[in-house]
Amino acid sequence: MPPSRLGRALYAGVLAYTAVENFQELEGRIEYARAKDVPLPDVLVPLASGMFLLGSVGVLLWRAPRLAAAAMVAWFVGITPTMHDFWNHDDETRQTEQVQFLKNTALLGAALMLLVRAFSEDEPDETT
């Protein structure tokens, strides 16, 4: 397996697993979003989780890679500052939220690289 395919599989596989966990713990995720003052959490959390899952699987399989990678970028851009707003905390929550914010920022960077790759290909390469 070429390194680029292995890297994509590791990245997208873990994110797809996380998206499935979001659905398994949907009520908790909705309550967390509600606590963060997300509007319409009953609608937006399942919608965002679905976008996250479809984007992850699309990147994993490299199907509709532009759309899949763009969905991942949009998910990280929307979720990271909203749900991991460490600057609004003064207690031990601050450190936890900061770690999650930084982790998501790194994952956003990878999604951006995949998006650039998807747009730089004339035809998706099934071998990489």
FIMARMI-470278 format. One record per residue (C-alpha): residue number from 1; chain; z, x, y. Coordinates in steps of 0.5 Angstrom, whole numbers. Example, Ala and Ser with C-alpha at 12.3 -4.5 7.8 and 13.67 -1.06 7.14 Angstrom:
<sites>
<site nr="1" kette="A" Z="16" X="25" Y="-9"/>
<site nr="2" kette="A" Z="14" X="27" Y="-2"/>
</sites>
This chain:
<sites>
<site nr="1" kette="A" Z="0" X="0" Y="0"/>
<site nr="2" kette="A" Z="-2" X="3" Y="7"/>
<site nr="3" kette="A" Z="4" X="4" Y="11"/>
<site nr="4" kette="A" Z="2" X="-1" Y="17"/>
<site nr="5" kette="A" Z="1" X="-6" Y="11"/>
<site nr="6" kette="A" Z="8" X="-4" Y="9"/>
<site nr="7" kette="A" Z="11" X="-4" Y="16"/>
<site nr="8" kette="A" Z="8" X="-11" Y="17"/>
<site nr="9" kette="A" Z="11" X="-14" Y="11"/>
<site nr="10" kette="A" Z="18" X="-11" Y="12"/>
<site nr="11" kette="A" Z="18" X="-13" Y="20"/>
<site nr="12" kette="A" Z="15" X="-20" Y="18"/>
<site nr="13" kette="A" Z="19" X="-21" Y="12"/>
<site nr="14" kette="A" Z="26" X="-20" Y="15"/>
<site nr="15" kette="A" Z="24" X="-25" Y="21"/>
<site nr="16" kette="A" Z="21" X="-30" Y="16"/>
<site nr="17" kette="A" Z="27" X="-30" Y="12"/>
<site nr="18" kette="A" Z="31" X="-31" Y="19"/>
<site nr="19" kette="A" Z="27" X="-37" Y="21"/>
<site nr="20" kette="A" Z="28" X="-40" Y="14"/>
<site nr="21" kette="A" Z="36" X="-39" Y="15"/>
<site nr="22" kette="A" Z="35" X="-42" Y="22"/>
<site nr="23" kette="A" Z="33" X="-48" Y="18"/>
<site nr="24" kette="A" Z="38" X="-48" Y="13"/>
<site nr="25" kette="A" Z="43" X="-47" Y="19"/>
<site nr="26" kette="A" Z="40" X="-52" Y="24"/>
<site nr="27" kette="A" Z="46" X="-56" Y="26"/>
<site nr="28" kette="A" Z="50" X="-50" Y="28"/>
<site nr="29" kette="A" Z="44" X="-47" Y="31"/>
<site nr="30" kette="A" Z="43" X="-53" Y="35"/>
<site nr="31" kette="A" Z="50" X="-53" Y="37"/>
<site nr="32" kette="A" Z="50" X="-46" Y="39"/>
<site nr="33" kette="A" Z="44" X="-48" Y="44"/>
<site nr="34" kette="A" Z="47" X="-53" Y="47"/>
<site nr="35" kette="A" Z="53" X="-49" Y="48"/>
<site nr="36" kette="A" Z="48" X="-44" Y="52"/>
<site nr="37" kette="A" Z="46" X="-50" Y="56"/>
<site nr="38" kette="A" Z="39" X="-50" Y="53"/>
<site nr="39" kette="A" Z="35" X="-57" Y="55"/>
<site nr="40" kette="A" Z="34" X="-62" Y="49"/>
<site nr="41" kette="A" Z="37" X="-57" Y="43"/>
<site nr="42" kette="A" Z="35" X="-62" Y="38"/>
<site nr="43" kette="A" Z="28" X="-62" Y="39"/>
<site nr="44" kette="A" Z="27" X="-54" Y="42"/>
<site nr="45" kette="A" Z="31" X="-51" Y="36"/>
<site nr="46" kette="A" Z="27" X="-54" Y="31"/>
<site nr="47" kette="A" Z="21" X="-53" Y="34"/>
<site nr="48" kette="A" Z="22" X="-46" Y="36"/>
<site nr="49" kette="A" Z="25" X="-44" Y="29"/>
<site nr="50" kette="A" Z="18" X="-47" Y="26"/>
<site nr="51" kette="A" Z="14" X="-43" Y="31"/>
<site nr="52" kette="A" Z="18" X="-37" Y="29"/>
<site nr="53" kette="A" Z="17" X="-38" Y="22"/>
<site nr="54" kette="A" Z="9" X="-39" Y="22"/>
<site nr="55" kette="A" Z="9" X="-33" Y="27"/>
<site nr="56" kette="A" Z="13" X="-29" Y="22"/>
<site nr="57" kette="A" Z="8" X="-31" Y="16"/>
<site nr="58" kette="A" Z="2" X="-31" Y="20"/>
<site nr="59" kette="A" Z="4" X="-23" Y="21"/>
<site nr="60" kette="A" Z="6" X="-22" Y="14"/>
<site nr="61" kette="A" Z="-1" X="-25" Y="11"/>
<site nr="62" kette="A" Z="-5" X="-22" Y="18"/>
<site nr="63" kette="A" Z="-8" X="-29" Y="18"/>
<site nr="64" kette="A" Z="-9" X="-32" Y="25"/>
<site nr="65" kette="A" Z="-6" X="-25" Y="27"/>
<site nr="66" kette="A" Z="-7" X="-26" Y="35"/>
<site nr="67" kette="A" Z="-4" X="-33" Y="35"/>
<site nr="68" kette="A" Z="2" X="-31" Y="30"/>
<site nr="69" kette="A" Z="4" X="-25" Y="34"/>
<site nr="70" kette="A" Z="3" X="-29" Y="40"/>
<site nr="71" kette="A" Z="8" X="-34" Y="37"/>
<site nr="72" kette="A" Z="13" X="-28" Y="36"/>
<site nr="73" kette="A" Z="12" X="-25" Y="43"/>
<site nr="74" kette="A" Z="14" X="-32" Y="46"/>
<site nr="75" kette="A" Z="19" X="-33" Y="41"/>
<site nr="76" kette="A" Z="23" X="-27" Y="43"/>
<site nr="77" kette="A" Z="21" X="-28" Y="50"/>
<site nr="78" kette="A" Z="24" X="-35" Y="50"/>
<site nr="79" kette="A" Z="30" X="-34" Y="46"/>
<site nr="80" kette="A" Z="33" X="-27" Y="48"/>
<site nr="81" kette="A" Z="35" X="-28" Y="55"/>
<site nr="82" kette="A" Z="37" X="-35" Y="54"/>
<site nr="83" kette="A" Z="41" X="-34" Y="47"/>
<site nr="84" kette="A" Z="44" X="-27" Y="48"/>
<site nr="85" kette="A" Z="46" X="-27" Y="56"/>
<site nr="86" kette="A" Z="51" X="-22" Y="55"/>
<site nr="87" kette="A" Z="51" X="-21" Y="63"/>
<site nr="88" kette="A" Z="55" X="-28" Y="63"/>
<site nr="89" kette="A" Z="61" X="-25" Y="58"/>
<site nr="90" kette="A" Z="67" X="-21" Y="60"/>
<site nr="91" kette="A" Z="70" X="-21" Y="53"/>
<site nr="92" kette="A" Z="69" X="-19" Y="46"/>
<site nr="93" kette="A" Z="63" X="-23" Y="46"/>
<site nr="94" kette="A" Z="59" X="-19" Y="51"/>
<site nr="95" kette="A" Z="59" X="-13" Y="46"/>
<site nr="96" kette="A" Z="56" X="-18" Y="41"/>
<site nr="97" kette="A" Z="51" X="-21" Y="45"/>
<site nr="98" kette="A" Z="49" X="-14" Y="48"/>
<site nr="99" kette="A" Z="47" X="-12" Y="41"/>
<site nr="100" kette="A" Z="43" X="-18" Y="39"/>
<site nr="101" kette="A" Z="40" X="-18" Y="46"/>
<site nr="102" kette="A" Z="38" X="-10" Y="45"/>
<site nr="103" kette="A" Z="36" X="-12" Y="37"/>
<site nr="104" kette="A" Z="31" X="-17" Y="40"/>
<site nr="105" kette="A" Z="28" X="-13" Y="45"/>
<site nr="106" kette="A" Z="26" X="-8" Y="40"/>
<site nr="107" kette="A" Z="23" X="-13" Y="35"/>
<site nr="108" kette="A" Z="20" X="-16" Y="42"/>
<site nr="109" kette="A" Z="17" X="-9" Y="42"/>
<site nr="110" kette="A" Z="14" X="-9" Y="35"/>
<site nr="111" kette="A" Z="11" X="-16" Y="36"/>
<site nr="112" kette="A" Z="8" X="-13" Y="43"/>
<site nr="113" kette="A" Z="5" X="-8" Y="39"/>
<site nr="114" kette="A" Z="2" X="-12" Y="33"/>
<site nr="115" kette="A" Z="-1" X="-17" Y="39"/>
<site nr="116" kette="A" Z="-5" X="-11" Y="42"/>
<site nr="117" kette="A" Z="-7" X="-9" Y="35"/>
<site nr="118" kette="A" Z="-9" X="-16" Y="33"/>
<site nr="119" kette="A" Z="-13" X="-16" Y="40"/>
<site nr="120" kette="A" Z="-16" X="-9" Y="39"/>
<site nr="121" kette="A" Z="-19" X="-11" Y="32"/>
<site nr="122" kette="A" Z="-26" X="-14" Y="32"/>
<site nr="123" kette="A" Z="-25" X="-17" Y="25"/>
<site nr="124" kette="A" Z="-18" X="-17" Y="22"/>
<site nr="125" kette="A" Z="-18" X="-11" Y="17"/>
<site nr="126" kette="A" Z="-15" X="-14" Y="10"/>
<site nr="127" kette="A" Z="-14" X="-7" Y="8"/>
<site nr="128" kette="A" Z="-9" X="-4" Y="13"/>
</sites>
